[in-house]
Amino acid sequence: MSRTCNMALCPAEAAHTLTYDYETLVAVIGPLSPEATALGHDMCAAHALRWVPPQGWELVRYRDALDGR
């Protein structure tokens, strides 16, 4: 069963998962996790490319995942 994007009102299929490390203030967008978890936020490709972290946080994007490689 496919998962949908967690962003408000977005019906698109999830392609990436966003996770946070609150201790180091790092947010990571990578490939879609194998299973949905409470700590991960699934996103469609469009939202994964546009998402920005909260002020003061670092964002790590796994380019291969976002480029479809």
Residue, then its C-alpha position, 0 to 999 in steps of 0.5 A: m500500500s502506498r503512502t501519501c504526503n503528510m503535508a496539509l491537503c496534499p494527496a500526492e504519493a510519498a517519495h521521501t521521509l523527513t526526520y529530525d534530530y532534536e539534540t543536534l538541530v538537524a533535519v534530514i530528507g532522504p528516500l522513503s522509509p520502508e515503513a511509516t513511523a511516528l518519528g518520520h514525516d513522509m513527503c511527496a517529491a515537490h514538498a521534499l524539494r521545497w521544504v525548509p527547516p526551522q530557523g537555527w536548524e541544519l538541513v541535510r538532503y540526500r541528493d540521490a534520493l531527490d534526483g531519483r537515482 
